[in-house]
């Protein structure tokens, strides 16, 4: 299913929170259960540490249909390029809490969206609550 502006809260701009991409001294972690008429979206806003004491928040759609770990749009990938490296198998990865997560370019149909895929949702131990969703193992920032 293609992601549209309507899949995100009304106050979002171009599928991103208005404060995304802006460096801050404090990490941001926000879980958004966006209820729609025909379907719902699970959205995670989380910061990536780019250097000591500096974090940048990004919006990610939690997508169990995305088979890998993390998918990044071009803006996000450019802003956190210092956190992405190649592993021994020549795959792009990012280390989060001492574990490597594969990093892929967001699929063309979702090229303007960041996605947390199934493998990362499993590692972060995503679960559902009466009021939405949460994680057992989600760090405060990436």
C-alpha positions, 0 to 999 in steps of 0.5 A: 500500500502506498503511503499518502499524506493522509496516513500521517497526522494532520500537523505533519508536513510532507509525511514528516513531523514539523520538528524532524531534521532539526538538530537538538541537544535532547533525544526525542522518542514519540509513539503515534498510533494514527487511527484512520477510517480504513486502516491505521498507521504506527509511527515512531519518531526517534532521534539519531545521535549524530555526534556527542550531545547532538541528536536529529529526530526523524519519523519512521513508519512501523511496517511489518510488511517491510522485510529488512531492518531500516529503510531511509529516505535520501534526506535522512541518509544524508543527515546521518551518513556518519552513522552508516558504514559497510559491514564485512559483506559489503552491506550498509549497516548502522549500529544501535545498542551494540547491534548492527541493523541493515540500512536500505534505501526506501523503496521507490513507492515510499522514497520520501518515507523512513521505515522500520521493517519487521526485523528491527520491530522484532529486535525492538520487541514491538507489542500492542496495547489497548491504546496503541503500541510500545516496545520492550527493547527500544533505545532512547535514540539510535 
